[in-house]
């Protein structure tokens, strides 16, 4: 079942603090997308205080967060995975 990964950033100055970890985070995300696990993701804006990613499974979302350079560096204060029943849009039951 598709799952949402929610990040809650630990710092108000996340943009500045993420700089040394950004390339690793983006490479990690790209690899998950190439494996077909990460379907869509990005930060929440105004304010940029978190992010949301859509994964094919809860297991993939947990594995991603557990190895994400942002999480490992302490930039994410809290994260959670929630299974998601998409009602409209992409045919997620084929994922």
Biopython code that builds the backbone (N, CA, C, O; Angstrom):
import numpy as np
from Bio.PDB.StructureBuilder import StructureBuilder

atoms = [
    (1, "UNK", "N", (0.842, -1.178, 0.000)),
    (1, "UNK", "CA", (0.000, 0.000, 0.000)),
    (1, "UNK", "C", (0.888, 1.241, 0.000)),
    (1, "UNK", "O", (1.879, 1.282, 0.728)),
    (2, "UNK", "N", (0.557, 2.243, -0.792)),
    (2, "UNK", "CA", (1.337, 3.485, -0.788)),
    (2, "UNK", "C", (1.392, 4.092, 0.612)),
    (2, "UNK", "O", (0.462, 3.955, 1.406)),
    (3, "UNK", "N", (2.495, 4.759, 0.889)),
    (3, "UNK", "CA", (2.697, 5.357, 2.208)),
    (3, "UNK", "C", (3.318, 6.731, 2.078)),
    (3, "UNK", "O", (4.073, 7.008, 1.146)),
    (4, "UNK", "N", (2.984, 7.584, 3.028)),
    (4, "UNK", "CA", (3.526, 8.933, 3.099)),
    (4, "UNK", "C", (4.573, 8.987, 4.195)),
    (4, "UNK", "O", (4.364, 8.485, 5.299)),
    (5, "UNK", "N", (5.695, 9.599, 3.880)),
    (5, "UNK", "CA", (6.740, 9.874, 4.858)),
    (5, "UNK", "C", (6.680, 11.359, 5.164)),
    (5, "UNK", "O", (6.840, 12.190, 4.269)),
    (6, "UNK", "N", (6.452, 11.693, 6.421)),
    (6, "UNK", "CA", (6.411, 13.082, 6.864)),
    (6, "UNK", "C", (7.684, 13.388, 7.642)),
    (6, "UNK", "O", (8.040, 12.669, 8.576)),
    (7, "UNK", "N", (8.363, 14.454, 7.251)),
    (7, "UNK", "CA", (9.506, 14.968, 8.007)),
    (7, "UNK", "C", (9.086, 16.259, 8.688)),
    (7, "UNK", "O", (8.383, 17.084, 8.104)),
    (8, "UNK", "N", (9.520, 16.424, 9.920)),
    (8, "UNK", "CA", (9.353, 17.676, 10.666)),
    (8, "UNK", "C", (10.772, 18.157, 10.964)),
    (8, "UNK", "O", (11.487, 17.546, 11.758)),
    (9, "UNK", "N", (11.167, 19.241, 10.332)),
    (9, "UNK", "CA", (12.535, 19.720, 10.472)),
    (9, "UNK", "C", (12.810, 20.205, 11.894)),
    (9, "UNK", "O", (11.934, 20.753, 12.563)),
    (10, "UNK", "N", (14.037, 19.993, 12.334)),
    (10, "UNK", "CA", (14.428, 20.296, 13.706)),
    (10, "UNK", "C", (14.769, 21.769, 13.921)),
    (10, "UNK", "O", (14.750, 22.246, 15.055)),
    (11, "UNK", "N", (15.079, 22.491, 12.849)),
    (11, "UNK", "CA", (15.585, 23.862, 12.993)),
    (11, "UNK", "C", (14.862, 24.817, 12.053)),
    (11, "UNK", "O", (14.501, 24.453, 10.933)),
    (12, "UNK", "N", (14.659, 26.029, 12.520)),
    (12, "UNK", "CA", (14.056, 27.054, 11.660)),
    (12, "UNK", "C", (14.977, 27.422, 10.507)),
    (12, "UNK", "O", (14.502, 27.800, 9.436)),
    (13, "UNK", "N", (16.292, 27.318, 10.710)),
    (13, "UNK", "CA", (17.252, 27.649, 9.654)),
    (13, "UNK", "C", (17.681, 26.391, 8.883)),
    (13, "UNK", "O", (18.853, 26.213, 8.550)),
    (14, "UNK", "N", (16.704, 25.537, 8.616)),
    (14, "UNK", "CA", (16.962, 24.279, 7.907)),
    (14, "UNK", "C", (17.694, 24.512, 6.586)),
    (14, "UNK", "O", (18.609, 23.762, 6.246)),
    (15, "UNK", "N", (17.300, 25.542, 5.844)),
    (15, "UNK", "CA", (17.934, 25.810, 4.542)),
    (15, "UNK", "C", (19.446, 25.948, 4.658)),
    (15, "UNK", "O", (20.183, 25.412, 3.831)),
    (16, "UNK", "N", (19.904, 26.648, 5.656)),
    (16, "UNK", "CA", (21.337, 26.836, 5.835)),
    (16, "UNK", "C", (22.005, 25.555, 6.350)),
    (16, "UNK", "O", (23.075, 25.176, 5.875)),
    (17, "UNK", "N", (21.386, 24.909, 7.300)),
    (17, "UNK", "CA", (21.976, 23.719, 7.915)),
    (17, "UNK", "C", (22.037, 22.521, 6.967)),
    (17, "UNK", "O", (22.899, 21.655, 7.122)),
    (18, "UNK", "N", (21.134, 22.464, 5.991)),
    (18, "UNK", "CA", (21.093, 21.304, 5.104)),
    (18, "UNK", "C", (22.211, 21.300, 4.069)),
    (18, "UNK", "O", (22.511, 20.252, 3.497)),
    (19, "UNK", "N", (22.828, 22.438, 3.818)),
    (19, "UNK", "CA", (23.784, 22.577, 2.726)),
    (19, "UNK", "C", (24.840, 21.475, 2.676)),
    (19, "UNK", "O", (25.029, 20.896, 1.606)),
    (20, "UNK", "N", (25.537, 21.148, 3.759)),
    (20, "UNK", "CA", (26.573, 20.117, 3.651)),
    (20, "UNK", "C", (26.029, 18.705, 3.418)),
    (20, "UNK", "O", (26.788, 17.801, 3.070)),
    (21, "UNK", "N", (24.735, 18.511, 3.605)),
    (21, "UNK", "CA", (24.132, 17.182, 3.496)),
    (21, "UNK", "C", (23.229, 17.038, 2.272)),
    (21, "UNK", "O", (22.727, 15.951, 1.989)),
    (22, "UNK", "N", (23.027, 18.140, 1.548)),
    (22, "UNK", "CA", (22.048, 18.161, 0.460)),
    (22, "UNK", "C", (22.395, 17.210, -0.675)),
    (22, "UNK", "O", (21.517, 16.490, -1.150)),
    (23, "UNK", "N", (23.630, 17.182, -1.119)),
    (23, "UNK", "CA", (24.002, 16.301, -2.235)),
    (23, "UNK", "C", (23.759, 14.839, -1.875)),
    (23, "UNK", "O", (23.258, 14.070, -2.695)),
    (24, "UNK", "N", (24.109, 14.459, -0.657)),
    (24, "UNK", "CA", (23.876, 13.085, -0.218)),
    (24, "UNK", "C", (22.394, 12.759, -0.119)),
    (24, "UNK", "O", (21.969, 11.667, -0.495)),
    (25, "UNK", "N", (21.612, 13.695, 0.380)),
    (25, "UNK", "CA", (20.164, 13.505, 0.483)),
    (25, "UNK", "C", (19.546, 13.343, -0.904)),
    (25, "UNK", "O", (18.741, 12.439, -1.129)),
    (26, "UNK", "N", (19.925, 14.221, -1.829)),
    (26, "UNK", "CA", (19.363, 14.147, -3.179)),
    (26, "UNK", "C", (19.772, 12.865, -3.898)),
    (26, "UNK", "O", (18.968, 12.285, -4.628)),
    (27, "UNK", "N", (21.006, 12.417, -3.702)),
    (27, "UNK", "CA", (21.450, 11.155, -4.305)),
    (27, "UNK", "C", (20.670, 9.986, -3.709)),
    (27, "UNK", "O", (20.293, 9.056, -4.423)),
    (28, "UNK", "N", (20.433, 10.035, -2.416)),
    (28, "UNK", "CA", (19.647, 9.000, -1.732)),
    (28, "UNK", "C", (18.223, 8.963, -2.298)),
    (28, "UNK", "O", (17.686, 7.887, -2.562)),
    (29, "UNK", "N", (17.622, 10.128, -2.481)),
    (29, "UNK", "CA", (16.266, 10.215, -3.031)),
    (29, "UNK", "C", (16.232, 9.735, -4.478)),
    (29, "UNK", "O", (15.317, 9.010, -4.870)),
    (30, "UNK", "N", (17.217, 10.132, -5.268)),
    (30, "UNK", "CA", (17.262, 9.715, -6.671)),
    (30, "UNK", "C", (17.389, 8.198, -6.784)),
    (30, "UNK", "O", (16.750, 7.587, -7.640)),
    (31, "UNK", "N", (18.195, 7.596, -5.941)),
    (31, "UNK", "CA", (18.360, 6.140, -5.963)),
    (31, "UNK", "C", (17.041, 5.447, -5.619)),
    (31, "UNK", "O", (16.684, 4.448, -6.243)),
    (32, "UNK", "N", (16.315, 5.976, -4.625)),
    (32, "UNK", "CA", (15.016, 5.395, -4.268)),
    (32, "UNK", "C", (14.016, 5.548, -5.407)),
    (32, "UNK", "O", (13.210, 4.651, -5.653)),
    (33, "UNK", "N", (14.065, 6.678, -6.098)),
    (33, "UNK", "CA", (13.177, 6.891, -7.243)),
    (33, "UNK", "C", (13.526, 5.928, -8.385)),
    (33, "UNK", "O", (12.635, 5.368, -9.023)),
    (34, "UNK", "N", (14.808, 5.743, -8.634)),
    (34, "UNK", "CA", (15.229, 4.833, -9.701)),
    (34, "UNK", "C", (14.846, 3.388, -9.400)),
    (34, "UNK", "O", (14.590, 2.614, -10.323)),
    (35, "UNK", "N", (14.803, 3.019, -8.137)),
    (35, "UNK", "CA", (14.355, 1.672, -7.739)),
    (35, "UNK", "C", (12.838, 1.540, -7.825)),
    (35, "UNK", "O", (12.300, 0.440, -7.692)),
    (36, "UNK", "N", (12.144, 2.663, -8.047)),
    (36, "UNK", "CA", (10.691, 2.650, -8.125)),
    (36, "UNK", "C", (9.997, 2.724, -6.784)),
    (36, "UNK", "O", (8.790, 2.495, -6.704)),
    (37, "UNK", "N", (10.733, 3.039, -5.720)),
    (37, "UNK", "CA", (10.166, 3.098, -4.368)),
    (37, "UNK", "C", (9.617, 4.477, -4.023)),
    (37, "UNK", "O", (8.560, 4.589, -3.401)),
    (38, "UNK", "N", (10.321, 5.512, -4.420)),
    (38, "UNK", "CA", (9.929, 6.896, -4.141)),
    (38, "UNK", "C", (9.219, 7.444, -5.375)),
    (38, "UNK", "O", (9.802, 7.516, -6.457)),
    (39, "UNK", "N", (7.965, 7.827, -5.202)),
    (39, "UNK", "CA", (7.165, 8.308, -6.330)),
    (39, "UNK", "C", (7.177, 9.821, -6.461)),
    (39, "UNK", "O", (7.135, 10.353, -7.570)),
    (40, "UNK", "N", (7.234, 10.512, -5.333)),
    (40, "UNK", "CA", (7.124, 11.967, -5.332)),
    (40, "UNK", "C", (7.546, 12.467, -3.968)),
    (40, "UNK", "O", (7.274, 11.814, -2.961)),
    (41, "UNK", "N", (8.198, 13.602, -3.914)),
    (41, "UNK", "CA", (8.570, 14.139, -2.619)),
    (41, "UNK", "C", (9.107, 15.540, -2.709)),
    (41, "UNK", "O", (9.533, 15.990, -3.772)),
    (42, "UNK", "N", (9.084, 16.236, -1.581)),
    (42, "UNK", "CA", (9.652, 17.566, -1.521)),
    (42, "UNK", "C", (9.250, 18.284, -0.259)),
    (42, "UNK", "O", (8.410, 17.806, 0.503)),
    (43, "UNK", "N", (9.864, 19.457, -0.038)),
    (43, "UNK", "CA", (9.609, 20.207, 1.197)),
    (43, "UNK", "C", (8.271, 20.931, 1.175)),
    (43, "UNK", "O", (7.728, 21.256, 0.119)),
    (44, "UNK", "N", (7.765, 21.169, 2.362)),
    (44, "UNK", "CA", (6.612, 22.045, 2.542)),
    (44, "UNK", "C", (7.148, 23.477, 2.608)),
    (44, "UNK", "O", (8.214, 23.719, 3.174)),
    (45, "UNK", "N", (6.424, 24.399, 2.043)),
    (45, "UNK", "CA", (6.899, 25.784, 1.996)),
    (45, "UNK", "C", (5.966, 26.727, 2.742)),
    (45, "UNK", "O", (4.782, 26.452, 2.939)),
    (46, "UNK", "N", (6.543, 27.840, 3.145)),
    (46, "UNK", "CA", (5.825, 28.966, 3.759)),
    (46, "UNK", "C", (5.074, 28.551, 5.009)),
    (46, "UNK", "O", (3.849, 28.667, 5.020)),
    (47, "UNK", "N", (5.704, 28.090, 6.033)),
    (47, "UNK", "CA", (7.147, 28.008, 6.229)),
    (47, "UNK", "C", (7.707, 26.650, 5.782)),
    (47, "UNK", "O", (6.978, 25.663, 5.696)),
    (48, "UNK", "N", (9.010, 26.622, 5.501)),
    (48, "UNK", "CA", (9.670, 25.365, 5.174)),
    (48, "UNK", "C", (10.024, 24.697, 6.500)),
    (48, "UNK", "O", (11.122, 24.866, 7.031)),
    (49, "UNK", "N", (9.072, 23.943, 7.012)),
    (49, "UNK", "CA", (9.265, 23.310, 8.311)),
    (49, "UNK", "C", (9.157, 21.785, 8.256)),
    (49, "UNK", "O", (9.183, 21.118, 9.290)),
    (50, "UNK", "N", (9.038, 21.248, 7.059)),
    (50, "UNK", "CA", (8.934, 19.804, 6.913)),
    (50, "UNK", "C", (8.911, 19.406, 5.460)),
    (50, "UNK", "O", (9.094, 20.234, 4.568)),
    (51, "UNK", "N", (8.684, 18.124, 5.232)),
    (51, "UNK", "CA", (8.627, 17.584, 3.872)),
    (51, "UNK", "C", (7.686, 16.393, 3.862)),
    (51, "UNK", "O", (7.395, 15.798, 4.900)),
    (52, "UNK", "N", (7.215, 16.056, 2.663)),
    (52, "UNK", "CA", (6.349, 14.900, 2.472)),
    (52, "UNK", "C", (6.842, 14.145, 1.249)),
    (52, "UNK", "O", (7.144, 14.741, 0.215)),
    (53, "UNK", "N", (6.920, 12.817, 1.381)),
    (53, "UNK", "CA", (7.297, 11.949, 0.269)),
    (53, "UNK", "C", (6.282, 10.823, 0.147)),
    (53, "UNK", "O", (5.754, 10.340, 1.148)),
    (54, "UNK", "N", (6.012, 10.410, -1.085)),
    (54, "UNK", "CA", (5.107, 9.298, -1.357)),
    (54, "UNK", "C", (5.951, 8.097, -1.765)),
    (54, "UNK", "O", (6.720, 8.165, -2.724)),
    (55, "UNK", "N", (5.802, 7.010, -1.038)),
    (55, "UNK", "CA", (6.522, 5.769, -1.310)),
    (55, "UNK", "C", (5.550, 4.662, -1.691)),
    (55, "UNK", "O", (4.362, 4.731, -1.375)),
    (56, "UNK", "N", (6.053, 3.661, -2.359)),
    (56, "UNK", "CA", (5.222, 2.533, -2.768)),
    (56, "UNK", "C", (4.799, 1.676, -1.586)),
    (56, "UNK", "O", (3.728, 1.071, -1.617)),
    (57, "UNK", "N", (5.620, 1.615, -0.545)),
    (57, "UNK", "CA", (5.309, 0.805, 0.643)),
    (57, "UNK", "C", (5.815, 1.501, 1.898)),
    (57, "UNK", "O", (6.691, 2.364, 1.840)),
    (58, "UNK", "N", (5.251, 1.112, 3.025)),
    (58, "UNK", "CA", (5.718, 1.634, 4.308)),
    (58, "UNK", "C", (7.148, 1.184, 4.578)),
    (58, "UNK", "O", (7.942, 1.937, 5.141)),
    (59, "UNK", "N", (7.476, -0.034, 4.181)),
    (59, "UNK", "CA", (8.828, -0.551, 4.393)),
    (59, "UNK", "C", (9.863, 0.307, 3.661)),
    (59, "UNK", "O", (10.923, 0.617, 4.207)),
    (60, "UNK", "N", (9.546, 0.685, 2.425)),
    (60, "UNK", "CA", (10.462, 1.529, 1.653)),
    (60, "UNK", "C", (10.627, 2.895, 2.308)),
    (60, "UNK", "O", (11.732, 3.437, 2.335)),
    (61, "UNK", "N", (9.544, 3.457, 2.836)),
    (61, "UNK", "CA", (9.602, 4.760, 3.499)),
    (61, "UNK", "C", (10.456, 4.692, 4.762)),
    (61, "UNK", "O", (11.276, 5.577, 5.006)),
    (62, "UNK", "N", (10.267, 3.651, 5.562)),
    (62, "UNK", "CA", (11.064, 3.475, 6.786)),
    (62, "UNK", "C", (12.547, 3.308, 6.447)),
    (62, "UNK", "O", (13.409, 3.908, 7.090)),
    (63, "UNK", "N", (12.835, 2.493, 5.440)),
    (63, "UNK", "CA", (14.231, 2.266, 5.048)),
    (63, "UNK", "C", (14.867, 3.558, 4.547)),
    (63, "UNK", "O", (16.026, 3.838, 4.852)),
    (64, "UNK", "N", (14.121, 4.339, 3.786)),
    (64, "UNK", "CA", (14.632, 5.609, 3.270)),
    (64, "UNK", "C", (14.997, 6.535, 4.424)),
    (64, "UNK", "O", (16.114, 7.050, 4.482)),
    (65, "UNK", "N", (14.056, 6.746, 5.341)),
    (65, "UNK", "CA", (14.302, 7.669, 6.454)),
    (65, "UNK", "C", (15.467, 7.189, 7.312)),
    (65, "UNK", "O", (16.269, 8.001, 7.773)),
    (66, "UNK", "N", (15.570, 5.901, 7.528)),
    (66, "UNK", "CA", (16.625, 5.364, 8.373)),
    (66, "UNK", "C", (18.023, 5.568, 7.837)),
    (66, "UNK", "O", (18.995, 5.516, 8.591)),
    (67, "UNK", "N", (18.135, 5.800, 6.531)),
    (67, "UNK", "CA", (19.444, 5.984, 5.906)),
    (67, "UNK", "C", (19.624, 7.370, 5.286)),
    (67, "UNK", "O", (20.641, 7.623, 4.639)),
    (68, "UNK", "N", (18.665, 8.265, 5.468)),
    (68, "UNK", "CA", (18.722, 9.594, 4.850)),
    (68, "UNK", "C", (19.759, 10.471, 5.560)),
    (68, "UNK", "O", (19.734, 10.590, 6.785)),
    (69, "UNK", "N", (20.673, 11.086, 4.794)),
    (69, "UNK", "CA", (21.653, 11.979, 5.411)),
    (69, "UNK", "C", (21.032, 13.107, 6.248)),
    (69, "UNK", "O", (21.633, 13.525, 7.237)),
    (70, "UNK", "N", (19.870, 13.599, 5.885)),
    (70, "UNK", "CA", (19.216, 14.634, 6.686)),
    (70, "UNK", "C", (18.839, 14.093, 8.065)),
    (70, "UNK", "O", (19.033, 14.775, 9.071)),
    (71, "UNK", "N", (18.310, 12.891, 8.117)),
    (71, "UNK", "CA", (17.934, 12.278, 9.390)),
    (71, "UNK", "C", (19.183, 11.974, 10.209)),
    (71, "UNK", "O", (19.240, 12.271, 11.402)),
    (72, "UNK", "N", (20.175, 11.383, 9.566)),
    (72, "UNK", "CA", (21.405, 11.002, 10.262)),
    (72, "UNK", "C", (22.150, 12.210, 10.820)),
    (72, "UNK", "O", (22.839, 12.097, 11.834)),
    (73, "UNK", "N", (22.020, 13.363, 10.171)),
    (73, "UNK", "CA", (22.677, 14.585, 10.630)),
    (73, "UNK", "C", (21.865, 15.333, 11.693)),
    (73, "UNK", "O", (22.323, 16.350, 12.214)),
    (74, "UNK", "N", (20.668, 14.839, 12.017)),
    (74, "UNK", "CA", (19.849, 15.489, 13.030)),
    (74, "UNK", "C", (19.037, 16.661, 12.526)),
    (74, "UNK", "O", (18.500, 17.425, 13.328)),
    (75, "UNK", "N", (18.934, 16.823, 11.208)),
    (75, "UNK", "CA", (18.159, 17.929, 10.655)),
    (75, "UNK", "C", (16.658, 17.676, 10.734)),
    (75, "UNK", "O", (15.860, 18.613, 10.693)),
    (76, "UNK", "N", (16.284, 16.416, 10.846)),
    (76, "UNK", "CA", (14.880, 16.037, 10.971)),
    (76, "UNK", "C", (14.638, 15.707, 12.439)),
    (76, "UNK", "O", (15.190, 14.743, 12.970)),
    (77, "UNK", "N", (13.810, 16.515, 13.085)),
    (77, "UNK", "CA", (13.546, 16.321, 14.502)),
    (77, "UNK", "C", (12.608, 15.157, 14.762)),
    (77, "UNK", "O", (12.703, 14.490, 15.792)),
    (78, "UNK", "N", (11.704, 14.916, 13.826)),
    (78, "UNK", "CA", (10.732, 13.843, 13.956)),
    (78, "UNK", "C", (10.322, 13.421, 12.556)),
    (78, "UNK", "O", (10.212, 14.251, 11.653)),
    (79, "UNK", "N", (10.096, 12.126, 12.382)),
    (79, "UNK", "CA", (9.534, 11.656, 11.128)),
    (79, "UNK", "C", (8.542, 10.547, 11.423)),
    (79, "UNK", "O", (8.634, 9.857, 12.439)),
    (80, "UNK", "N", (7.586, 10.388, 10.510)),
    (80, "UNK", "CA", (6.585, 9.351, 10.670)),
    (80, "UNK", "C", (6.147, 8.845, 9.301)),
    (80, "UNK", "O", (6.189, 9.572, 8.308)),
    (81, "UNK", "N", (5.731, 7.596, 9.271)),
    (81, "UNK", "CA", (5.236, 6.964, 8.056)),
    (81, "UNK", "C", (3.778, 6.610, 8.280)),
    (81, "UNK", "O", (3.416, 6.033, 9.305)),
    (82, "UNK", "N", (2.940, 6.963, 7.305)),
    (82, "UNK", "CA", (1.510, 6.653, 7.367)),
    (82, "UNK", "C", (1.091, 5.985, 6.068)),
    (82, "UNK", "O", (1.402, 6.480, 4.984)),
    (83, "UNK", "N", (0.383, 4.856, 6.173)),
    (83, "UNK", "CA", (-0.175, 4.248, 4.972)),
    (83, "UNK", "C", (-1.262, 5.163, 4.430)),
    (83, "UNK", "O", (-1.937, 5.865, 5.184)),
    (84, "UNK", "N", (-1.422, 5.142, 3.100)),
    (84, "UNK", "CA", (-2.287, 6.123, 2.449)),
    (84, "UNK", "C", (-3.171, 5.446, 1.418)),
    (84, "UNK", "O", (-2.683, 4.713, 0.558)),
    (85, "UNK", "N", (-4.456, 5.687, 1.501)),
    (85, "UNK", "CA", (-5.422, 5.215, 0.514)),
    (85, "UNK", "C", (-5.716, 6.363, -0.437)),
    (85, "UNK", "O", (-6.557, 7.213, -0.145)),
    (86, "UNK", "N", (-5.042, 6.394, -1.553)),
    (86, "UNK", "CA", (-5.294, 7.443, -2.541)),
    (86, "UNK", "C", (-6.625, 7.145, -3.225)),
    (86, "UNK", "O", (-6.833, 6.043, -3.732)),
    (87, "UNK", "N", (-7.510, 8.111, -3.238)),
    (87, "UNK", "CA", (-8.824, 7.902, -3.832)),
    (87, "UNK", "C", (-8.941, 8.361, -5.272)),
    (87, "UNK", "O", (-9.791, 7.872, -6.016)),
    (88, "UNK", "N", (-8.092, 9.296, -5.668)),
    (88, "UNK", "CA", (-8.174, 9.884, -7.001)),
    (88, "UNK", "C", (-6.773, 10.103, -7.521)),
    (88, "UNK", "O", (-5.858, 10.356, -6.737)),
    (89, "UNK", "N", (-6.584, 10.011, -8.818)),
    (89, "UNK", "CA", (-5.296, 10.328, -9.408)),
    (89, "UNK", "C", (-4.595, 9.105, -9.944)),
    (89, "UNK", "O", (-5.226, 8.231, -10.539)),
    (90, "UNK", "N", (-3.310, 9.035, -9.741)),
    (90, "UNK", "CA", (-2.503, 7.932, -10.227)),
    (90, "UNK", "C", (-3.075, 6.620, -9.706)),
    (90, "UNK", "O", (-3.511, 6.532, -8.558)),
    (91, "UNK", "N", (-3.067, 5.638, -10.535)),
    (91, "UNK", "CA", (-3.606, 4.331, -10.169)),
    (91, "UNK", "C", (-2.635, 3.613, -9.243)),
    (91, "UNK", "O", (-1.838, 2.786, -9.688)),
    (92, "UNK", "N", (-2.706, 3.935, -7.941)),
    (92, "UNK", "CA", (-1.738, 3.430, -6.996)),
    (92, "UNK", "C", (-1.895, 1.960, -6.690)),
    (92, "UNK", "O", (-0.971, 1.354, -6.149)),
    (93, "UNK", "N", (-3.034, 1.357, -7.014)),
    (93, "UNK", "CA", (-3.184, -0.065, -6.752)),
    (93, "UNK", "C", (-2.347, -0.894, -7.724)),
    (93, "UNK", "O", (-2.198, -2.101, -7.537)),
    (94, "UNK", "N", (-1.806, -0.263, -8.749)),
    (94, "UNK", "CA", (-0.924, -0.946, -9.704)),
    (94, "UNK", "C", (0.543, -0.809, -9.318)),
    (94, "UNK", "O", (1.417, -1.398, -9.954)),
    (95, "UNK", "N", (0.807, -0.025, -8.269)),
    (95, "UNK", "CA", (2.190, 0.208, -7.839)),
    (95, "UNK", "C", (2.706, -1.009, -7.126)),
    (95, "UNK", "O", (3.853, -1.024, -6.681)),
]
sb = StructureBuilder()
sb.init_structure("model")
sb.init_model(0)
sb.init_chain("A")
sb.init_seg("    ")
for serial, (resi, resn, name, xyz) in enumerate(atoms, 1):
    if name == "N":
        sb.init_residue(resn, " ", resi, " ")
    sb.init_atom(name, np.array(xyz, "f"), 0.0, 1.0, " ", f" {name:<3s}", serial, name[0])
structure = sb.get_structure()
